Amino acid sequence: MELTDSIAVSVSALDAQRRRLNVIASNLANAHSTSTVHGGPYRRRDVVFQAIPLRGPFYRAVRQVALGSATQALAGVKVARVVEDPKPGQTIYDPRHPDADAKGFVRLPNVNILEEMVNMISASRAYEANVQAINATRAMWNRALEIGK
């Protein structure tokens, strides 16, 4: 594996985690939104990651990395899609609420703020780990250049 390949893997992960953080921020921002343009309360969203083979001029060609007796193409990651969480939200009785139904019940979003904060910390740590991996690769690259002098 070349140094540019390891950077490419980390760069793809940085982009995926950035998109995950945006979705989490949207969930937190809408944690109390009882009405949306589509009708009903906000539905929590989550990202689905997918492995992608590294290609293109920067990535060179797909590399083969030995994994025991099997081989697998060197892969990065991307956000395949953003999906809505099917879990129902809470229903509370509040007849004064503008989004209450005829019986006075209001359907709330299915966003758990504590769960979203844990997800945000996880995504932030993954982002930081990939930044550190890029920095370590750059340091190895610089050291290799110094050896060659």
C-alpha positions in Angstrom: 0.0 0.0 0.0 1.3 3.4 -0.9 1.2 6.4 1.3 -1.3 8.2 -0.9 -3.6 5.1 -0.6 -3.7 5.4 3.2 -4.4 9.1 2.9 -7.2 8.4 0.4 -8.8 5.9 2.8 -8.7 8.5 5.6 -10.0 11.3 3.4 -13.0 9.2 2.4 -13.7 8.5 6.0 -13.4 12.2 6.9 -16.1 13.0 4.3 -18.4 10.3 5.5 -18.1 11.3 9.1 -18.6 15.0 8.2 -21.9 14.0 6.5 -22.8 11.9 9.5 -22.2 14.9 11.8 -24.5 17.0 9.6 -27.3 14.4 9.9 -26.9 14.3 13.7 -26.9 18.1 13.9 -30.2 18.1 11.9 -31.7 15.5 14.3 -30.7 17.6 17.3 -32.1 20.8 15.7 -35.4 19.1 15.0 -35.7 17.2 18.3 -38.9 19.2 19.2 -40.3 19.8 15.7 -43.9 18.4 15.8 -44.8 19.6 12.3 -42.9 19.2 9.0 -43.7 20.1 5.4 -44.5 16.4 4.8 -46.9 16.4 7.7 -46.5 14.9 11.1 -43.5 15.1 13.4 -39.9 15.1 12.4 -38.5 11.6 11.8 -34.9 10.9 13.0 -32.4 10.2 10.2 -29.3 8.1 10.1 -26.6 7.4 7.6 -25.8 4.1 6.0 -22.1 3.7 5.1 -20.8 1.6 2.2 -17.3 0.5 1.3 -16.0 1.8 -2.0 -12.9 0.7 -3.9 -10.3 3.4 -4.3 -10.0 4.6 -7.9 -9.1 7.6 -9.9 -5.8 9.4 -10.6 -5.1 10.1 -6.9 -6.0 6.7 -5.7 -4.0 5.0 -8.5 -5.6 1.6 -9.0 -7.4 -0.8 -6.8 -4.8 -2.3 -4.5 -5.0 -5.9 -3.2 -4.4 -6.3 0.5 -4.0 -9.8 1.9 -6.5 -10.7 4.6 -5.5 -14.1 5.8 -5.9 -16.4 2.8 -8.4 -14.1 1.1 -7.7 -10.9 -0.7 -9.9 -7.8 -0.8 -9.6 -4.5 -2.7 -8.4 -1.6 -0.6 -11.5 0.4 0.1 -12.6 3.7 1.5 -16.1 4.6 2.7 -19.0 6.7 1.6 -22.5 7.5 2.7 -24.7 5.2 0.6 -27.9 6.8 1.8 -29.7 8.6 4.6 -32.6 6.7 6.0 -35.4 7.6 8.4 -35.7 5.8 11.7 -39.0 3.8 11.7 -39.4 3.9 15.5 -42.5 5.8 16.6 -42.1 9.0 18.7 -43.9 9.7 21.9 -47.5 10.9 22.1 -48.4 13.4 24.8 -51.7 15.0 25.8 -51.5 18.8 25.3 -54.8 20.2 23.9 -53.3 23.7 23.7 -50.5 22.7 21.4 -51.0 24.0 17.8 -50.3 20.5 16.4 -52.7 18.6 18.7 -55.2 16.3 17.1 -59.0 16.5 17.8 -58.5 14.5 21.0 -55.7 16.8 22.2 -52.8 14.5 21.6 -49.5 15.6 20.0 -47.1 13.3 18.3 -43.5 14.1 19.1 -40.4 13.3 17.0 -38.6 10.0 17.6 -35.3 11.8 18.4 -33.5 10.9 21.6 -31.2 13.7 22.5 -28.9 11.6 24.7 -28.5 9.0 21.9 -27.8 11.8 19.4 -25.1 13.2 21.6 -23.5 9.8 21.9 -23.6 9.5 18.1 -22.0 12.9 17.8 -19.2 12.0 20.1 -18.6 8.8 18.2 -18.6 10.6 14.9 -16.2 13.3 16.2 -13.8 10.7 17.6 -13.8 8.8 14.3 -13.2 12.1 12.5 -10.3 12.9 14.8 -8.8 9.4 14.4 -8.7 9.9 10.6 -7.1 13.3 11.0 -4.4 11.6 13.2 -3.9 8.9 10.6 -3.3 11.5 7.9 -0.9 13.3 10.1 1.0 10.1 10.9 1.2 9.3 7.2 2.5 12.8 6.5 5.1 12.4 9.2 6.2 9.0 7.7 6.4 10.6 4.3 8.5 13.5 5.6 10.8 11.1 7.4 11.2 9.0 4.3 12.2 12.1 2.4 14.8 13.0 5.0 16.3 9.5 4.8 16.7 9.9 1.1 18.8 13.1 1.4 
